Structure formats: structure tokens, C-alpha cells
Amino acid sequence: MPSTSGAVNKDLQAERDKCTFNNEEFTLWWVGGETKLKEKRFREDFFLNDPELQEKVPLHFLSHKELYEESVRKATVAFRKVRKMQEMGQDGVDNYSALLGGLLGTGILKQGNPLTVHYVMFLPAILGHGTPEQQAEWFGRAWNCEIIGTYAQTELGHGTFLRGLETTATYDEKTKEFVLHSPTLTAFKWWPGGLAHTANYCVVMAQLFSKGKSHGIQPFIVQLRDEESHMPLKGITIGEIGNKLGMNGVNNGFLGFDQVRIPRKNMLMKNAKLLEDGTFVKPPSQALTYGTMMFVRVVICRDMAAYLSKAVTIAVRYSAVRRQSHINPNEPEVQVIDHLTQQYKLFPALAKSVIFKLASDNLWEMYNQVTSELDKGDLERLPELHAVACCLKAITTADAATGVEVCRLACGGHGYMTCSNFYGTYGMVTAACTYEGENTVLLLQTARYLLKAWLQAQRGQELVPTVQYLARFLSSNNRRVDWDDSISGIIRSLQTVAAGKLRLAAEHIEQRQKAGATQEEATNQTSIELARTADAHCRAFLVQSGYEMIEKACQTASPELARVLRSLYHLYTYDEALKALGDLLRFTTISESDINRLQAKLEATLAELRPNAVGIVDSFDLPDDVLGSPLGAYDGNVYERLYEEAKKSPLNQEPVNQSFHKYLKPFMKSSL
């Protein structure tokens, strides 16, 4: 009977033996240096080897109720261990980030963490929207988990369109209270993580009314449940929304209000304010109200890189172990990874996981810089950050969801098994395509910013870095750029595509207005073009940003590692260019011979990466418990591990299932 021997699969070991660079050097760069790597490995050992956090029964064999209860148990154990680390001197926000992120966090809680929204949205909302006095009252208790919070914005009838939210908060001048109310069923809050049974407090986004006027969406802190009994308070209707494609440990809920009163001090007033007499004081910028969402979009981009790195690690290792078909009829079956089509499935996803991680690091720096400027009252770069965060969230989530599915398909039938962890990973990734802004709507928000930038460029005004290419496009008289397949040439061409699409969209809006359409109608009629323009802008940004970050890394890397990093970047760039061929034909002078040469460059880069594919995924330094897949384990003993997983099924715990005697045998014995 087969069992896991502990020895490394010979094919996988052979792949490691031919790696041309130092794995540890890659890993040090990847995680941010020796100190970060040491902390990361200590943290993984500290959590993953704790018996209380190890899986006794695979989650997919538990009921929905059992899965949630197990998720709460594990979450409380995990965060107690964070406190223990603090007592040991292993302090820092990285411990929280790791537990809430797409690597260690989902290694421990494969179906999501019911406390994630508490840490990622409730706490930042108090900091971002609360006055110093409100922070003093709420933040300490929330940080110590004396209260558990969530963030309720999306409703049953409205999501991304925030101005359409129906929940009302009406100010009562006599009692100095707000009255929260859900006037319709569609006004019920729907989706907040942890809302159903975990949280007892909530930041609620509601339409503020005072003196008979609406003042738009504002944040309010609302107690939902009694702190001792956890029973819902009077006027609160609350529950769970049910099973989902993934993230079933997150405890997403619904919430309705029936004339619920809260004191005036419970409106978070760092930005907008409401005076005691009901006078509304506007914030310096309405965008400040949505700062929490912007933070979460930055986090999402980082998580997409993490999820994609998990999926591609599993698929690359499996492809090195699995042998399938002949390339030469007189030779044995080859490793699946030797098929060029398999390389083209996996290696671009491998490159994307690197580029997305670098882009998220870039976006994080930009976010911190703009946030520090906001604290000083400088709002100048806020629109640029918002536009970049919107389109990056849309593109990285969509591409990561596609990448995970491609990796699953690349693993054939075994990838279809739940234990392969593609199902769970896809459930986590595809959810992000919708939450914190539906992707098409986010692209249209970026497009709105680009239209303003286009007008600025036409007027000769100074442009911020991410749209400076528009000025160059205008100075060239909008003509097709000469094709050049150097890296700088491809970047320029992709920027020209974005600028050309933007010019056409702006012209079409203008033409439709002249034909009698309102600006809003003309914009809607041009919205397909606008979404594609934002997509092109974002992909040009990713290619340019990736180049800058890779070249920065190569300045201190060994020649061997630098070659690998540049190969990953080149593959990403060639793949993006080939996928944009239709647009390149419209806006550049690219020819058929140029396309053939570009395809040859892509195939040559696949060949460059082939000897190092396993070495690269090894360098991501993902423990087996984080990968959570028998297909991607470090030792490569795929078949033994699959067999062990199969034996865990409840149906294999008895030789004959009761359904045989109750249903099948009588059916077989009866005459039809």
C-alpha cells in the first residue's frame, strides 16, 4: 500500500539540481531581507506547528455550521498566539498582516478568517474617520478585541454605487441622537464579513439627514449585540447570508435597522462633521469618506500576488512530477512541464505573481506617501492614488482569477479535486473581483480620471507621473508610433495604445453630446471604450512599473539572479504585448514580421525560464501547510499524498455505506 516516504521525487530533485541561481538570494529579495525572512520563518514555525491550528478533518468534509465554528476557534487561537509573540518580543504589524493575508493566513484558515474585516476595515475606519476623542474611546477596545467590529457598506440592492445606498441616519435635534433605519428590504446591509454572528459593533455607512436635507454617505459606529449575552439589540435584524463559492469561514451577514437610536458622538467626525444644532460641515474632500476602501484595495493587490504565487507553485511542481504523452515516440513519456503549451500556461502566471507583488509594493509606498500628505491637508495626489488603486484592483483580481483557473486546468483531473486547493484559492480570488468595488465600475472610475487628465494635457498643464505619457502622445500629433520591440519601445507602444484609446473615447463623447446627448448619456454610450481605455492604461502602468522595480532589484542582485528576474519581466512584457495585438495594429506601425519576431522572443524566454521554474517557485518559500495541496508539496510525492487525502473521506470510514441497504439493494432486487 503506497504511503509518503519522505524522500523527494527524483524528477523534482533533478529540476532543483539544474537551477542556475541561488534560491536563498531570490527569497531574501522576495521577502525584503534577512530580518524579514527570519521573522517570516519563525512565524510560520510558531503557527503551523501548533496542534491547535492543524486540521483534524479537511474542511470540505464539515457542515457549513461546523466550518464557521472551526474558523472562529482557529481565529481566536491564532490571535492569542500573536499576543504571545508580543510577550516574547516578536512584536510588529507584520504578524497581523501575515495572519490576515493570502499566505500564512489562508494556510491556517483555508476558508477565510471571520476577524479579517475587524482588523482590515473596522480598525482603519476608526483611525481614518474618527476624531482623536473617538479614537481614544473606540480604538483601544477594538485593538484589544474587547469588542469585535465589522464594516457595513454594501446593501442588498446597492453595492459599488455608494450614492444609491438606502440606509438612513436621521438626526434628532431634540435628543441629540441619530435614528438609523432600513426603509426597504433592499436597504438591508448585505455581505459584511464577520457581521452575521462574530461582530458586536459595526461601522455603518448611511445617508445622513439633518434639518430636512441629505448630506450624503457618512460613517457611524453602531452597537449590534449585547457585550455579554451577544444577543441582537432592539431594532436590529441580523443573520448570515448563506453558503458561497468560497470564503465560507468569513461569516458574511445581513443587517437591518428599525428606528435604532445612537448618540451624536457615534458619527465618526474626523472629516465631515455634524454640529449639535444639526448643521453639517463638509469634509475638505468627499474622497476622504472612502479612505478605508482605498486602503483595502491596496491590500487586495498584495493578496492577489500571494494567491497567484500559491497556485503557480502547486502547478509548476506538479508539472515537473507528472509525466504525460510522448514528444519523441521512441522515448519515454515526458514531464508535462516539457510541453511548450504547458510552459505557456504556467510561466506567464509565474511572471504575473512577481510583477503584481512589485506593483503592490509600489502602490503601498504611494498610499503611505499620499496618506501622510492628507494628514497635512494636501489633497493634490489623492485623485491619482484613487485612479491607480481602482484600476490595479480591477486588473490584478481579474488576472489572478484567470491565472488560478489556468493553473487548475494545467493540472488536469487532479486539479479538479478540492484537496488540490485550487477550488479554495479560486474562491478567495474571484470574490475579490467584486468586493470593494466591482471591477468594471472601478475601471470606469479610472477612466473618469483619465478624461480629466486628457483635458489637462490638451491645455499644456503639468501632469502627475502616471499620466505624463499623454503629453508625449499629444506632442507627436497623435500619430501612430513606430514599433520597436525593445523593452522601452514596448512600454512606449502600450502607453500610446492607452493614449490613443483615450483620445478616441474623448472625441466620441464630444460627438455624442453635439448630437444631442447629455454628458452623462454620452459617457454611458462610450463606456465600453472607456473601460478598455482604463484597462490599457493600467497594463501600461504595470509594464512600466515592473521594469523600474526589476531594474532596481538587478542593481544589487548577482548576475545569475538578475538574468532570471529580467527573464520573468521580459516574458510578462512580451505576453502583454501579444495579447494587445489588435490595439498595437491600430496605434503603432507593428507588422506581421514584427509580430512573428515578438512571438519568437516570447518562446525563447519560455525556454530561458524552463530550467529555473521549480527554483523560482521554491524561492517563494511557501511551506506545504500554506500551499495546502498534495499536488504542490515540496517533496513531490503527489500520488502518495493524493491517496492519503482520499482515505480521509467520511465515506471511506466504513466498508459499506448505509445507503446500500436502505436504497440501492432494494432497488437492485426489485423488478422494474
PAFIMI-129987 format. One line per field, with one value per residue (C-alpha): x, y, z; residue number from 1; residue in three letters. Coordinates in pm, whole numbers. Example, Ala and Ser with C-alpha at 12.3 -4.5 7.8 and 13.67 -1.06 7.14 Angstrom:
% PAFIMI-129987
px <- c(1230|1367)
py <- c(-450|-106)
pz <- c(780|714)
k <- c(1|2)
r <- c(ALA|SER)
END
This chain:
% PAFIMI-129987
px <- c(0|154|249|452|816|961|1213|1196|1059|1354|1214|1154|1504|1652|1476|1630|1973|1973|1863|2109|2066|2082|1735|1811|1922|1590|1398|1581|1490|1134|1056|1262|1590|1736|1542|1209|1294|1394|1073|866|1012|983|620|539|702|526|181|185|335|79|-153|-447|-411|-370|-655|-805|-1062|-1041|-1276|-1463|-1599|-1751|-2102|-2145|-2212|-1915|-1686|-1778|-1736|-1397|-1294|-1385|-1194|-883|-903|-912|-621|-420|-467|-391|-65|0|-27|210|458|435|522|821|943|828|610|505|225|373|231|-120|-58|62|-239|-481|-306|-325|-31|5|-348|-516|-279|-433|-788|-843|-1198|-1118|-1089|-1405|-1194|-1041|-1283|-1236|-865|-863|-1167|-1318|-992|-870|-1216|-1187|-841|-933|-1270|-1259|-1155|-879|-1153|-1341|-1021|-949|-1294|-1312|-973|-810|-1105|-1120|-744|-758|-1062|-1274|-1522|-1531|-1631|-1715|-1777|-2125|-2149|-2290|-2665|-2891|-2989|-2673|-2301|-2042|-2281|-2243|-2469|-2753|-2730|-3069|-2987|-3068|-2928|-3166|-3054|-3297|-3206|-3417|-3239|-2903|-2932|-2925|-3207|-3081|-3340|-3367|-3669|-3687|-3566|-3306|-3167|-3055|-2676|-2556|-2209|-2001|-1753|-1797|-2133|-2358|-2251|-1898|-1911|-2093|-2011|-2010|-1910|-2226|-2222|-2557|-2727|-2713|-3021|-3045|-3267|-3461|-3160|-2946|-2571|-2455|-2291|-2129|-1981|-2141|-2035|-2328|-2350|-2526|-2522|-2510|-2149|-2226|-2506|-2424|-2798|-2900|-3011|-3361|-3439|-3152|-3228|-2915|-2810|-2592|-2638|-2557|-2310|-2087|-1840|-1562|-1468|-1728|-1541|-1577|-1936|-2083|-2409|-2719|-2830|-3149|-3236|-3579|-3555|-3234|-3109|-2741|-2583|-2447|-2089|-2120|-2091|-1721|-1628|-1262|-1364|-1729|-1897|-2247|-2286|-2527|-2785|-2780|-2557|-2348|-1982|-1845|-1511|-1218|-1275|-1561|-1299|-1180|-1505|-1393|-1036|-1096|-1191|-875|-663|-838|-779|-407|-419|-616|-343|-86|-311|-367|9|13|-275|-130|212|42|-146|154|381|138|102|474|579|304|401|758|639|356|459|219|248|548|729|955|769|1076|1140|951|664|794|735|430|640|840|537|561|187|220|500|283|4|225|520|319|126|461|577|250|280|617|502|182|382|615|320|152|474|481|117|176|454|229|-57|161|301|-41|-184|92|17|-355|-276|-112|-415|-254|-510|-326|-226|-541|-717|-410|-388|-759|-733|-431|-579|-909|-759|-489|-752|-959|-674|-489|-805|-930|-589|-529|-869|-788|-436|-559|-807|-538|-315|-601|-662|-288|-312|-573|-821|-625|-659|-1036|-1017|-1099|-788|-570|-662|-733|-1103|-1040|-787|-1016|-1299|-1081|-952|-1271|-1453|-1212|-1329|-1649|-1588|-1451|-1575|-1699|-1422|-1599|-1718|-1364|-1227|-1486|-1376|-1019|-1145|-1319|-985|-813|-1062|-974|-603|-660|-809|-514|-272|-452|-422|-50|-87|164|69|132|379|128|-25|275|277|-32|178|423|138|-2|341|366|43|-145|20|97|421|699|707|1019|1035|1290|1153|1140|978|706|638|605|377|146|127|45|-237|-380|-344|-493|-793|-841|-830|-1094|-1317|-1298|-1380|-1675|-1817|-1790|-1954|-2244|-2301|-2310|-2570|-2794|-2693|-2629|-2278|-2395|-2570|-2269|-2038|-2260|-2274|-1891|-1845|-1717|-1436|-1373|-1339|-1098|-902|-860|-757|-491|-370|-332|-146|92|145|216|470|647|632|753|1051|1155|1122|1302|1589|1619|1646|1902|2137|2220|2143|2401|2432|2259|1958|1942|1911|1618|1440|1479|1353|1039|984|1052|800|538|603|602|284|106|214|97|-239|-275|-201|-528|-461|-95|-202|-431|-191|162|336|376|383|339|716|731|460|646|962|776|629|978|1105|829|908|1280|1201|992|1300|1519|1285|1229|1539|1458|1081|1093|1375|1166|860|1085|1220|872|940|587|555|345|82|41|7|-238|-216|-89|-8|238|417|791|878|677|519|195|35|107|-33|-344|-412|-375|-620|-872|-866|-983|-1326|-1606|-1736|-1414|-1456|-1686|-1672|-2043|-2244|-2596|-2744|-2669|-2905|-3163|-3191|-2957|-3010|-3392|-3372|-3143|-3362|-3689|-3827|-3864)
py <- c(0|337|593|910|807|1150|1117|1384|1280|1224|1438|1728|1693|1692|2023|2170|2044|2235|2569|2839|3086|3085|3021|3194|3511|3522|3457|3733|3978|3848|3887|4201|4098|3871|4016|3980|3626|3523|3670|3502|3156|3192|3297|3003|2757|2916|2891|2595|2351|2429|2125|2357|2512|2193|2042|1735|1680|1851|2149|2028|1737|1967|2111|2485|2543|2330|2512|2851|2732|2582|2907|3109|2864|2883|3261|3307|3064|3242|3592|3470|3347|3695|3831|3558|3669|4023|3896|3715|4040|3930|4236|4421|4476|4208|3940|4071|4121|3761|3618|3824|3782|3532|3315|3217|3340|3113|2831|2835|2937|2799|2935|3278|3448|3577|3851|3986|4277|4373|4429|4537|4769|4836|4948|5152|5315|5437|5574|5721|5872|5917|6229|6190|6169|5899|5705|5720|5582|5305|5211|5068|4842|4727|4667|4452|4267|4368|4448|4293|4512|4496|4750|4763|4947|4721|4664|4404|4649|4858|4789|4986|5279|5432|5729|5483|5334|5346|5310|5641|5816|6100|6349|6425|6773|6731|6420|6480|6130|5970|5737|5456|5293|5047|5178|4879|4522|4632|4873|4579|4566|4254|4095|4243|3981|3879|4056|3754|3604|3726|4106|4304|4651|4796|5100|5165|5379|5557|5857|6143|6365|6676|6983|6806|6782|6492|6523|6208|5892|5919|5661|5576|5338|5119|4853|4548|4293|4293|4271|3992|3782|3860|3888|4135|4471|4614|4716|4510|4231|4030|3695|3509|3530|3161|2943|3094|2985|3035|3222|3033|3089|3467|3476|3730|3871|4083|4370|4571|4868|4955|5309|5235|5533|5610|5917|6204|6118|5790|5967|5949|6314|6342|6455|6559|6694|6749|7021|6984|7206|6979|7198|6990|7078|6935|6748|6901|6629|6381|6119|6121|5944|5644|5624|5283|5135|5274|5106|4775|4797|4834|4523|4332|4386|4235|3939|3868|3826|3590|3373|3354|3254|2969|2843|2858|2688|2396|2372|2405|2137|1906|1961|1859|1533|1438|1257|1264|1177|1149|1426|1173|842|629|792|767|994|1340|1567|1777|2089|1997|2065|2419|2468|2384|2635|2900|2823|2846|3077|3394|3331|3290|3623|3792|3683|3863|4176|4203|4179|4457|4669|4623|4731|5036|5114|5070|5330|5564|5510|5587|5898|6033|5949|6147|6438|6414|6448|6781|6890|6828|6656|6707|6344|6183|6158|5992|5738|5667|5613|5382|5183|5138|5001|4793|4630|4551|4415|4217|4046|3960|3834|3642|3470|3373|3265|3038|2873|2824|2663|2433|2330|2272|2004|1803|1592|1607|1986|1941|1777|2001|1885|2032|2371|2537|2542|2717|2957|3042|3108|3359|3529|3553|3708|3999|4071|4205|4324|4673|4785|4579|4571|4731|5018|5067|5081|5347|5546|5536|5638|5941|6048|5988|6213|6494|6426|6439|6786|6894|6756|6942|7266|7209|7174|6977|6609|6369|6082|5807|6006|6203|5985|6176|6489|6293|6149|6496|6631|6359|6493|6175|5974|5602|5540|5347|4989|4890|4557|4674|4696|5077|5053|4816|5040|5341|5146|5030|5387|5502|5246|5385|5744|5663|5491|5785|6034|5839|5800|6173|6255|6014|6164|6509|6391|6231|6546|6752|6508|6592|6355|6485|6444|6153|5983|6035|5891|5585|5534|5544|5330|5018|5227|5396|5066|4936|5262|5223|4859|4967|5245|5002|4741|5008|5117|4759|4707|5036|4994|4633|4744|5007|4770|4481|4702|4841|4485|4388|4665|4468|4111|3858|3822|3482|3615|3930|3714|3524|3839|4003|3687|3695|4060|4009|3725|3939|4225|4011|3835|4165|4297|3987|4000|4362|4293|4436|4764|4770|4732|5036|5267|5156|5054|4689|4450|4076|4018|4221|4000|3683|3818|3908|3555|3411|3630|3503|3139|3199|3346|3039|2830|3055|3009|2634|2518|2758|2725|2496|2702|3019|2874|2721|3071|3197|2999|2869|2591|2287|2385|2724|2563|2310|2083|1728|1834|2102|1959|2023|1652|1599|1275|1361|1021|902|1225|1210|858|967|1253|1019|790|1081|1089|1001|756|555|510|209|-71|-47|274|251|375|33|-147|133|220|51|-316|-295|-117|-386|-667|-522|-591|-272)
pz <- c(0|-100|165|177|221|290|6|-264|-602|-836|-1118|-882|-735|-1085|-1151|-837|-934|-1262|-1113|-1223|-937|-557|-411|-84|-264|-452|-129|57|-218|-236|136|198|358|626|918|738|627|979|1120|846|910|1287|1247|1019|1257|1555|1400|1162|1413|1683|1718|1793|1448|1250|1052|1214|938|596|594|285|487|754|750|690|1060|1169|927|1073|1432|1350|1180|1492|1712|1498|1465|1843|1889|1620|1762|2115|1971|1828|2181|2295|2029|2163|2510|2355|2197|1849|1803|1492|1246|1016|1246|1186|814|781|965|759|423|141|251|619|692|440|532|880|783|434|404|537|875|1049|1215|893|847|1214|1154|790|784|1129|1292|989|968|1327|1253|916|1011|1389|1579|1842|2108|1915|1857|2230|2305|2046|1904|2219|2297|1934|1910|2226|2084|2381|2107|1759|1470|1102|823|673|345|70|74|-78|-352|-390|-384|-577|-639|-293|-351|-404|-52|119|490|659|967|1057|1320|1602|1730|2045|2176|2000|1850|1507|1409|1183|962|673|480|240|217|-41|223|439|468|285|269|554|678|1043|1060|1099|1433|1506|1544|1813|1674|1326|1124|923|608|587|422|672|705|922|904|629|398|275|333|159|291|636|879|1215|1492|1594|1864|1723|2004|2383|2501|2749|2601|2234|2169|1897|2038|1997|1641|1495|1246|1180|1034|785|407|343|157|-113|-380|-124|195|399|724|693|827|585|713|661|883|906|1129|1266|1408|1601|1804|1862|2028|1815|1918|1727|1392|1301|1251|1158|808|783|1099|1232|1495|1787|1617|1308|1094|853|795|470|458|262|3|-36|-130|233|326|120|254|416|79|-78|192|132|-245|-177|43|-222|-486|-250|-174|-544|-591|-293|-415|-765|-627|-436|-741|-972|-715|-696|-1075|-1156|-906|-1021|-1384|-1303|-1143|-1377|-1696|-1986|-2359|-2586|-2766|-2941|-2999|-2922|-2585|-2252|-2155|-2073|-1778|-1851|-1800|-2111|-2332|-2465|-2425|-2054|-2016|-2180|-1934|-1627|-1685|-1762|-1438|-1263|-1407|-1311|-949|-938|-1124|-917|-595|-711|-823|-485|-312|-538|-465|-90|-98|-295|-48|254|89|-9|335|505|271|355|724|637|437|97|-129|-459|-525|-385|-725|-881|-599|-628|-1006|-977|-687|-876|-1197|-1024|-806|-1116|-1329|-1061|-935|-1284|-1400|-1076|-1105|-1464|-1360|-1081|-1316|-1583|-1319|-1218|-1578|-1621|-1351|-1538|-1345|-1020|-1025|-1010|-668|-374|-190|-468|-313|-648|-563|-231|-380|-672|-427|-241|-557|-758|-461|-483|-839|-683|-327|-258|-598|-893|-1149|-1445|-1226|-1094|-1448|-1531|-1225|-1352|-1697|-1547|-1401|-1735|-1914|-1674|-1729|-2107|-2077|-1861|-2122|-2402|-2205|-2153|-1775|-1568|-1532|-1245|-1316|-1402|-1691|-1820|-2132|-2251|-2307|-2520|-2723|-2790|-2887|-3152|-3308|-3211|-3488|-3481|-3300|-3475|-3346|-3156|-2972|-2715|-2361|-2371|-2714|-2590|-2288|-2519|-2754|-2473|-2343|-2697|-2708|-2383|-2503|-2844|-2689|-2454|-2741|-2933|-2628|-2554|-2916|-2921|-2603|-2760|-3085|-2897|-2697|-3017|-3150|-2854|-2576|-2226|-2091|-1874|-2167|-2394|-2129|-2087|-2465|-2469|-2157|-2336|-2485|-2150|-1962|-2225|-2204|-1827|-1879|-2132|-1901|-1612|-1818|-1947|-1584|-1475|-1754|-1679|-1301|-1332|-1540|-1288|-991|-1162|-1276|-924|-789|-1055|-941|-625|-744|-858|-1238|-1218|-1028|-1240|-1554|-1406|-1287|-1627|-1798|-1582|-1664|-2036|-2050|-1880|-2123|-2440|-2326|-2258|-2599|-2785|-2608|-2720|-3089|-3217|-3039|-3142|-3505|-3462|-3283|-3388|-3708|-3599|-3896|-3947|-3939|-3613|-3463|-3565|-3404|-3086|-3069|-3116|-2832|-2605|-2688|-2632|-2290|-2201|-2283|-2065|-1770|-1813|-1614|-1331|-1298|-994|-846|-874|-701|-435|-378|-291|29|77|338|249|508|339|-7|135|-169|-225|-583|-478|-173|-155|-172|-493|-371|-546|-581|-228|-87|-307|-187|177|115|-47|257|478|315|562|301|341|717|671|412|324|332|478|150|2|238|251|-116|-359|-264|-265|-600|-743|-614|-733|-1078|-1278)
k <- c(1|2|3|4|5|6|7|8|9|10|11|12|13|14|15|16|17|18|19|20|21|22|23|24|25|26|27|28|29|30|31|32|33|34|35|36|37|38|39|40|41|42|43|44|45|46|47|48|49|50|51|52|53|54|55|56|57|58|59|60|61|62|63|64|65|66|67|68|69|70|71|72|73|74|75|76|77|78|79|80|81|82|83|84|85|86|87|88|89|90|91|92|93|94|95|96|97|98|99|100|101|102|103|104|105|106|107|108|109|110|111|112|113|114|115|116|117|118|119|120|121|122|123|124|125|126|127|128|129|130|131|132|133|134|135|136|137|138|139|140|141|142|143|144|145|146|147|148|149|150|151|152|153|154|155|156|157|158|159|160|161|162|163|164|165|166|167|168|169|170|171|172|173|174|175|176|177|178|179|180|181|182|183|184|185|186|187|188|189|190|191|192|193|194|195|196|197|198|199|200|201|202|203|204|205|206|207|208|209|210|211|212|213|214|215|216|217|218|219|220|221|222|223|224|225|226|227|228|229|230|231|232|233|234|235|236|237|238|239|240|241|242|243|244|245|246|247|248|249|250|251|252|253|254|255|256|257|258|259|260|261|262|263|264|265|266|267|268|269|270|271|272|273|274|275|276|277|278|279|280|281|282|283|284|285|286|287|288|289|290|291|292|293|294|295|296|297|298|299|300|301|302|303|304|305|306|307|308|309|310|311|312|313|314|315|316|317|318|319|320|321|322|323|324|325|326|327|328|329|330|331|332|333|334|335|336|337|338|339|340|341|342|343|344|345|346|347|348|349|350|351|352|353|354|355|356|357|358|359|360|361|362|363|364|365|366|367|368|369|370|371|372|373|374|375|376|377|378|379|380|381|382|383|384|385|386|387|388|389|390|391|392|393|394|395|396|397|398|399|400|401|402|403|404|405|406|407|408|409|410|411|412|413|414|415|416|417|418|419|420|421|422|423|424|425|426|427|428|429|430|431|432|433|434|435|436|437|438|439|440|441|442|443|444|445|446|447|448|449|450|451|452|453|454|455|456|457|458|459|460|461|462|463|464|465|466|467|468|469|470|471|472|473|474|475|476|477|478|479|480|481|482|483|484|485|486|487|488|489|490|491|492|493|494|495|496|497|498|499|500|501|502|503|504|505|506|507|508|509|510|511|512|513|514|515|516|517|518|519|520|521|522|523|524|525|526|527|528|529|530|531|532|533|534|535|536|537|538|539|540|541|542|543|544|545|546|547|548|549|550|551|552|553|554|555|556|557|558|559|560|561|562|563|564|565|566|567|568|569|570|571|572|573|574|575|576|577|578|579|580|581|582|583|584|585|586|587|588|589|590|591|592|593|594|595|596|597|598|599|600|601|602|603|604|605|606|607|608|609|610|611|612|613|614|615|616|617|618|619|620|621|622|623|624|625|626|627|628|629|630|631|632|633|634|635|636|637|638|639|640|641|642|643|644|645|646|647|648|649|650|651|652|653|654|655|656|657|658|659|660|661|662|663|664|665|666|667|668|669|670|671|672)
r <- c(MET|PRO|SER|THR|SER|GLY|ALA|VAL|ASN|LYS|ASP|LEU|GLN|ALA|GLU|ARG|ASP|LYS|CYS|THR|PHE|ASN|ASN|GLU|GLU|PHE|THR|LEU|TRP|TRP|VAL|GLY|GLY|GLU|THR|LYS|LEU|LYS|GLU|LYS|ARG|PHE|ARG|GLU|ASP|PHE|PHE|LEU|ASN|ASP|PRO|GLU|LEU|GLN|GLU|LYS|VAL|PRO|LEU|HIS|PHE|LEU|SER|HIS|LYS|GLU|LEU|TYR|GLU|GLU|SER|VAL|ARG|LYS|ALA|THR|VAL|ALA|PHE|ARG|LYS|VAL|ARG|LYS|MET|GLN|GLU|MET|GLY|GLN|ASP|GLY|VAL|ASP|ASN|TYR|SER|ALA|LEU|LEU|GLY|GLY|LEU|LEU|GLY|THR|GLY|ILE|LEU|LYS|GLN|GLY|ASN|PRO|LEU|THR|VAL|HIS|TYR|VAL|MET|PHE|LEU|PRO|ALA|ILE|LEU|GLY|HIS|GLY|THR|PRO|GLU|GLN|GLN|ALA|GLU|TRP|PHE|GLY|ARG|ALA|TRP|ASN|CYS|GLU|ILE|ILE|GLY|THR|TYR|ALA|GLN|THR|GLU|LEU|GLY|HIS|GLY|THR|PHE|LEU|ARG|GLY|LEU|GLU|THR|THR|ALA|THR|TYR|ASP|GLU|LYS|THR|LYS|GLU|PHE|VAL|LEU|HIS|SER|PRO|THR|LEU|THR|ALA|PHE|LYS|TRP|TRP|PRO|GLY|GLY|LEU|ALA|HIS|THR|ALA|ASN|TYR|CYS|VAL|VAL|MET|ALA|GLN|LEU|PHE|SER|LYS|GLY|LYS|SER|HIS|GLY|ILE|GLN|PRO|PHE|ILE|VAL|GLN|LEU|ARG|ASP|GLU|GLU|SER|HIS|MET|PRO|LEU|LYS|GLY|ILE|THR|ILE|GLY|GLU|ILE|GLY|ASN|LYS|LEU|GLY|MET|ASN|GLY|VAL|ASN|ASN|GLY|PHE|LEU|GLY|PHE|ASP|GLN|VAL|ARG|ILE|PRO|ARG|LYS|ASN|MET|LEU|MET|LYS|ASN|ALA|LYS|LEU|LEU|GLU|ASP|GLY|THR|PHE|VAL|LYS|PRO|PRO|SER|GLN|ALA|LEU|THR|TYR|GLY|THR|MET|MET|PHE|VAL|ARG|VAL|VAL|ILE|CYS|ARG|ASP|MET|ALA|ALA|TYR|LEU|SER|LYS|ALA|VAL|THR|ILE|ALA|VAL|ARG|TYR|SER|ALA|VAL|ARG|ARG|GLN|SER|HIS|ILE|ASN|PRO|ASN|GLU|PRO|GLU|VAL|GLN|VAL|ILE|ASP|HIS|LEU|THR|GLN|GLN|TYR|LYS|LEU|PHE|PRO|ALA|LEU|ALA|LYS|SER|VAL|ILE|PHE|LYS|LEU|ALA|SER|ASP|ASN|LEU|TRP|GLU|MET|TYR|ASN|GLN|VAL|THR|SER|GLU|LEU|ASP|LYS|GLY|ASP|LEU|GLU|ARG|LEU|PRO|GLU|LEU|HIS|ALA|VAL|ALA|CYS|CYS|LEU|LYS|ALA|ILE|THR|THR|ALA|ASP|ALA|ALA|THR|GLY|VAL|GLU|VAL|CYS|ARG|LEU|ALA|CYS|GLY|GLY|HIS|GLY|TYR|MET|THR|CYS|SER|ASN|PHE|TYR|GLY|THR|TYR|GLY|MET|VAL|THR|ALA|ALA|CYS|THR|TYR|GLU|GLY|GLU|ASN|THR|VAL|LEU|LEU|LEU|GLN|THR|ALA|ARG|TYR|LEU|LEU|LYS|ALA|TRP|LEU|GLN|ALA|GLN|ARG|GLY|GLN|GLU|LEU|VAL|PRO|THR|VAL|GLN|TYR|LEU|ALA|ARG|PHE|LEU|SER|SER|ASN|ASN|ARG|ARG|VAL|ASP|TRP|ASP|ASP|SER|ILE|SER|GLY|ILE|ILE|ARG|SER|LEU|GLN|THR|VAL|ALA|ALA|GLY|LYS|LEU|ARG|LEU|ALA|ALA|GLU|HIS|ILE|GLU|GLN|ARG|GLN|LYS|ALA|GLY|ALA|THR|GLN|GLU|GLU|ALA|THR|ASN|GLN|THR|SER|ILE|GLU|LEU|ALA|ARG|THR|ALA|ASP|ALA|HIS|CYS|ARG|ALA|PHE|LEU|VAL|GLN|SER|GLY|TYR|GLU|MET|ILE|GLU|LYS|ALA|CYS|GLN|THR|ALA|SER|PRO|GLU|LEU|ALA|ARG|VAL|LEU|ARG|SER|LEU|TYR|HIS|LEU|TYR|THR|TYR|ASP|GLU|ALA|LEU|LYS|ALA|LEU|GLY|ASP|LEU|LEU|ARG|PHE|THR|THR|ILE|SER|GLU|SER|ASP|ILE|ASN|ARG|LEU|GLN|ALA|LYS|LEU|GLU|ALA|THR|LEU|ALA|GLU|LEU|ARG|PRO|ASN|ALA|VAL|GLY|ILE|VAL|ASP|SER|PHE|ASP|LEU|PRO|ASP|ASP|VAL|LEU|GLY|SER|PRO|LEU|GLY|ALA|TYR|ASP|GLY|ASN|VAL|TYR|GLU|ARG|LEU|TYR|GLU|GLU|ALA|LYS|LYS|SER|PRO|LEU|ASN|GLN|GLU|PRO|VAL|ASN|GLN|SER|PHE|HIS|LYS|TYR|LEU|LYS|PRO|PHE|MET|LYS|SER|SER|LEU)
END
